[in-house]
C-alpha cells in the first residue's frame, strides 16, 4: 500500500532530509511497519479545474493574475491541463509541459451568464475518469466556490470514488467577500442573527472543500483578498513537487481504513501533533479502501 506524504514547515516550504525513522504510520490507530521508503521528486500531472459561474466572473482577475505563482513553482517536466465547469466539465487544454499554454488558456476562459445549475461533485467525478492511471503524482487544483445544485447522493458517490483513487486535491475557495465571512464570525456571538440561505450554502461548500482536500492528502485554502493567492499557489507547487513515498502492508477486509502519518523528532515525538503549534504539516491521504479477501 503506497502512501505519498508531503511535509511542509510553517512557511509552506518542503522539509527535506527526513529518513524512514522520522515517520510513523497508524492504520485505524494501530502502528504499521513501514516496509518501503524513498524521498522522490517525481514529475506531476496537475489538472486545474475552474468554475465559470457568474459569481466567479466577478472576481476572476484576483486568482488568474496570481496563477503564475503556481506555474513558476512547478518543474519543467511537470504537466498541466485545464478544465472548466458549470453544469458539466469541459476540457480546455490537455496535459502539456508548456506552462505558458495554460496561462494563455486561462485568459481565454468563457464565463456563463445567468444562474445555471452548478454540478460541482459530478464534474470532479468526471475529471477523475479523464485522468486515468499515471506513474507519477496526480493532482487536482480546484478553483471553485464549492457550491453544488445536485442531490446529496452525488456527494456520497464522489466520496466513494475518491476512496479508491490515488489523486490529491487542493481546493482554492473563490468568492472571498461573497462567502459570508462576517456571518460565519458572528456564529460565536450570543443573539447572533439567523444565517441567510447564501451563508448556509457557503458554509456547506466550505465543508465540502475541506473534506475533499483532507481525504486525498491535499489542503483547502480560503483566500480573503487578492494578496492571499500567491503564497497559496507557491505552497501547492511545493507540495506537488516534493514528497516522501511510504509503503505499508494493506489489510484485506474490504473495509475503509483511516491512516495517520506522523513525523517524529529525534526523541520520537510527533512534530505534527495537533496539540499546541505543530512544527510541520503533513499532507497525506486520510485512508484507503482495503481489497477484499
C-alpha positions as CSV (number, residue, x, y, z in Angstrom):
1,X,0.0,0.0,0.0
2,X,1.7,3.2,-1.2
3,X,1.3,6.4,0.9
4,X,2.5,9.7,-0.6
5,X,3.4,12.3,2.1
6,X,4.4,15.9,1.6
7,X,6.0,17.6,4.7
8,X,5.8,21.4,4.9
9,X,7.1,23.8,7.5
10,X,5.1,26.7,8.9
11,X,6.0,28.8,5.9
12,X,4.8,26.3,3.4
13,X,8.3,25.1,2.4
14,X,9.1,21.4,1.8
15,X,11.0,19.8,4.7
16,X,13.8,17.7,3.2
17,X,16.4,15.3,4.7
18,X,13.9,13.1,6.5
19,X,14.6,9.3,6.9
20,X,12.4,6.3,7.4
21,X,12.9,6.6,11.1
22,X,11.3,10.0,11.1
23,X,7.9,8.6,10.1
24,X,5.2,6.6,11.8
25,X,2.0,5.3,10.1
26,X,-1.1,4.4,12.1
27,X,-3.7,2.3,10.4
28,X,-7.0,2.9,12.3
29,X,-4.9,3.8,15.3
30,X,-2.5,0.8,15.1
31,X,1.1,1.4,14.1
32,X,2.2,-0.4,11.0
33,X,5.7,-1.3,9.9
34,X,7.0,0.9,7.1
35,X,8.1,-1.6,4.5
36,X,9.1,0.8,1.8
37,X,10.5,4.4,2.0
38,X,12.0,6.8,-0.5
39,X,12.1,10.6,-1.0
40,X,11.2,11.5,-4.5
41,X,11.0,14.5,-6.8
42,X,8.8,12.9,-9.5
43,X,7.0,14.7,-12.3
44,X,3.5,15.6,-11.5
45,X,0.3,15.8,-13.6
46,X,-1.6,18.8,-12.4
47,X,-5.2,19.4,-13.7
48,X,-6.6,22.8,-12.9
49,X,-10.4,22.8,-12.8
50,X,-12.1,26.2,-12.6
51,X,-15.7,27.2,-12.1
52,X,-17.1,29.5,-14.7
53,X,-20.3,30.7,-12.9
54,X,-21.3,34.4,-13.0
55,X,-20.2,34.7,-9.3
56,X,-16.6,33.6,-10.2
57,X,-16.5,36.0,-13.2
58,X,-16.9,38.9,-10.8
59,X,-13.6,38.1,-9.1
60,X,-11.7,36.0,-11.7
61,X,-8.9,38.5,-12.1
62,X,-7.9,38.1,-8.5
63,X,-6.8,34.5,-8.9
64,X,-5.9,34.4,-12.6
65,X,-3.3,37.1,-12.2
66,X,-1.7,35.0,-9.4
67,X,-1.7,31.8,-11.4
68,X,2.0,32.4,-12.4
69,X,3.0,31.6,-8.8
70,X,1.7,28.0,-9.2
71,X,3.3,27.5,-12.6
72,X,6.6,29.1,-11.5
73,X,6.9,26.6,-8.7
74,X,6.4,23.6,-10.9
75,X,9.3,21.8,-12.7
76,X,9.9,21.8,-16.4
77,X,8.8,18.1,-16.7
78,X,5.6,18.6,-14.7
79,X,2.5,18.6,-17.0
80,X,-0.6,20.8,-16.6
81,X,-4.1,20.7,-18.0
82,X,-7.2,22.9,-17.8
83,X,-10.9,22.0,-17.4
84,X,-13.8,24.4,-16.8
85,X,-17.2,23.5,-15.4
86,X,-20.6,24.8,-14.5
87,X,-23.3,22.2,-15.4
88,X,-20.7,19.9,-16.8
89,X,-16.9,19.8,-17.2
90,X,-15.3,20.9,-20.4
91,X,-11.7,20.1,-21.4
92,X,-9.9,23.3,-22.5
93,X,-6.2,22.2,-22.5
94,X,-4.9,18.6,-22.5
95,X,-1.8,17.7,-20.4
96,X,1.3,19.6,-21.6
97,X,4.6,20.7,-20.1
98,X,4.2,24.1,-21.7
99,X,3.1,26.2,-18.8
100,X,2.6,29.3,-21.0
101,X,-0.1,27.4,-22.8
102,X,-2.1,27.2,-19.5
103,X,-1.7,30.9,-18.9
104,X,-3.0,31.6,-22.4
105,X,-5.9,29.2,-21.9
106,X,-6.8,30.8,-18.6
107,X,-7.0,34.2,-20.2
108,X,-9.5,32.9,-22.8
109,X,-12.0,31.2,-20.5
110,X,-15.6,32.0,-21.2
111,X,-17.9,32.5,-18.2
112,X,-21.6,31.8,-18.1
113,X,-24.3,34.5,-17.8
114,X,-27.3,33.8,-15.7
115,X,-27.9,31.3,-12.8
116,X,-27.4,27.8,-14.3
117,X,-27.1,24.8,-12.0
118,X,-23.6,24.0,-10.7
119,X,-22.8,20.4,-10.8
120,X,-19.5,20.5,-8.9
121,X,-19.5,17.0,-7.5
122,X,-20.3,15.3,-10.8
123,X,-17.7,17.5,-12.6
124,X,-15.0,16.4,-10.2
125,X,-16.1,12.8,-10.6
126,X,-16.0,13.1,-14.4
127,X,-12.5,14.6,-14.3
128,X,-11.2,11.7,-12.2
129,X,-12.3,9.4,-15.0
130,X,-10.4,11.6,-17.6
131,X,-7.2,11.4,-15.5
132,X,-6.8,7.7,-15.8
133,X,-3.7,5.9,-14.4
134,X,-0.4,7.6,-14.0
135,X,3.0,6.6,-12.7
136,X,3.8,10.0,-11.1
137,X,1.8,12.2,-8.8
138,X,-1.7,13.2,-9.9
139,X,-3.3,16.3,-8.6
140,X,-6.5,18.3,-9.0
141,X,-6.3,22.1,-8.2
142,X,-9.9,23.2,-7.8
143,X,-10.6,26.9,-8.2
144,X,-14.3,27.0,-7.2
145,X,-17.0,28.4,-4.9
146,X,-17.7,24.7,-3.9
147,X,-21.4,25.3,-4.5
148,X,-23.4,22.4,-5.9
149,X,-27.0,22.1,-7.0
150,X,-27.2,18.3,-7.1
151,X,-28.8,16.0,-4.5
152,X,-26.8,14.6,-1.6
153,X,-26.4,11.2,-3.3
154,X,-24.0,12.8,-5.8
155,X,-21.7,13.8,-3.0
156,X,-21.8,10.3,-1.5
157,X,-20.9,8.9,-4.9
158,X,-17.9,11.2,-5.2
159,X,-16.6,10.3,-1.8
160,X,-16.8,6.6,-2.6
161,X,-14.9,7.1,-5.9
162,X,-12.1,9.1,-4.2
163,X,-11.5,6.5,-1.6
164,X,-10.4,4.2,-4.4
165,X,-8.3,6.8,-6.2
166,X,-4.6,7.9,-5.8
167,X,-5.1,11.6,-6.5
168,X,-4.5,14.6,-4.3
169,X,-6.9,17.6,-4.3
170,X,-6.1,21.2,-3.5
171,X,-9.1,23.3,-3.2
172,X,-8.9,27.1,-3.5
173,X,-12.2,28.7,-2.5
174,X,-13.3,31.5,-4.7
175,X,-15.7,34.2,-3.7
176,X,-13.8,36.0,-0.9
177,X,-16.3,38.6,0.4
178,X,-19.2,36.6,-1.2
179,X,-18.7,33.7,1.2
180,X,-20.3,35.4,4.1
181,X,-17.2,35.7,6.3
182,X,-18.9,38.2,8.7
183,X,-21.8,35.9,9.1
184,X,-19.6,33.0,10.0
185,X,-17.7,35.0,12.6
186,X,-21.0,36.1,14.2
187,X,-21.9,32.5,14.9
188,X,-20.0,32.6,18.2
189,X,-21.8,35.6,19.4
190,X,-24.9,35.4,21.6
191,X,-28.1,36.6,20.0
192,X,-26.5,36.4,16.5
193,X,-29.0,36.9,13.7
194,X,-30.1,33.8,11.7
195,X,-27.9,32.8,8.8
196,X,-29.0,33.7,5.4
197,X,-29.6,31.0,2.8
198,X,-26.4,32.0,0.9
199,X,-24.4,31.9,4.1
200,X,-25.6,28.4,4.8
201,X,-24.8,27.3,1.3
202,X,-21.3,28.7,1.5
203,X,-20.8,27.0,4.9
204,X,-21.8,23.7,3.3
205,X,-19.4,24.4,0.4
206,X,-16.5,25.2,2.8
207,X,-17.0,21.9,4.5
208,X,-17.1,20.0,1.1
209,X,-13.8,21.7,0.0
210,X,-12.1,20.8,3.3
211,X,-13.3,17.2,3.1
212,X,-12.1,16.7,-0.5
213,X,-8.6,18.0,0.4
214,X,-8.3,16.2,3.7
215,X,-9.3,12.8,2.4
216,X,-6.9,12.9,-0.5
217,X,-3.9,14.4,1.3
218,X,-4.2,17.9,-0.1
219,X,-5.3,21.2,1.5
220,X,-8.2,23.6,1.3
221,X,-7.5,27.3,1.1
222,X,-9.9,30.2,1.8
223,X,-8.3,33.4,0.4
224,X,-9.9,36.6,1.7
225,X,-8.0,39.1,-0.5
226,X,-6.1,39.2,-3.7
227,X,-2.7,39.1,-1.9
228,X,-3.5,35.6,-0.4
229,X,-3.4,33.8,-3.8
230,X,0.4,33.9,-4.5
231,X,1.6,32.2,-1.2
232,X,-1.2,29.6,-1.6
233,X,-0.1,28.7,-5.1
234,X,3.5,28.6,-4.1
235,X,2.7,26.1,-1.3
236,X,0.6,23.9,-3.6
237,X,3.5,23.8,-6.1
238,X,6.0,22.9,-3.3
239,X,3.7,20.1,-2.0
240,X,3.3,18.7,-5.6
241,X,6.9,18.6,-6.5
242,X,8.4,17.1,-3.4
243,X,7.2,14.1,-1.4
244,X,8.1,11.0,0.5
245,X,6.7,7.7,-0.6
246,X,6.0,5.3,2.2
247,X,4.7,1.7,1.9
248,X,2.8,-0.5,4.4
249,X,1.1,-3.9,4.0
250,X,-2.6,-3.3,3.4
251,X,-5.4,-5.1,5.1
252,X,-7.6,-7.4,3.0
253,X,-11.0,-7.0,4.6
254,X,-12.8,-4.8,2.1
255,X,-13.2,-2.0,4.6
256,X,-12.1,1.6,4.7
257,X,-9.0,2.2,6.9
258,X,-8.2,5.5,8.4
259,X,-4.5,6.5,8.1
260,X,-2.4,8.9,10.2
261,X,1.1,9.8,9.1
262,X,3.3,11.3,11.9
263,X,6.7,12.9,11.5
264,X,8.9,12.2,14.6
265,X,11.7,14.3,16.0
266,X,15.0,12.9,17.4
267,X,13.1,12.0,20.7
268,X,10.4,10.1,18.9
269,X,7.8,12.8,19.5
270,X,5.3,13.7,16.7
271,X,6.3,17.1,15.2
272,X,2.8,17.4,13.6
273,X,0.9,16.7,16.8
274,X,-2.5,18.6,16.8
275,X,-1.9,19.9,20.3
276,X,-0.1,23.2,20.5
277,X,1.6,24.6,17.5
278,X,2.8,21.8,15.2
279,X,6.4,22.3,13.8
280,X,5.4,20.7,10.5
281,X,2.3,19.9,8.5
282,X,1.9,16.5,6.7
283,X,-0.2,16.2,3.6
284,X,-1.2,12.6,3.1
285,X,-4.4,10.7,2.2
286,X,-6.7,10.1,5.2
287,X,-7.2,6.4,4.4
288,X,-7.7,3.7,1.9
289,X,-10.3,1.2,0.8
290,X,-8.8,-2.2,1.5
291,X,-9.1,-5.0,-1.1
292,X,-11.4,-8.0,-0.2
293,X,-10.1,-11.3,0.9
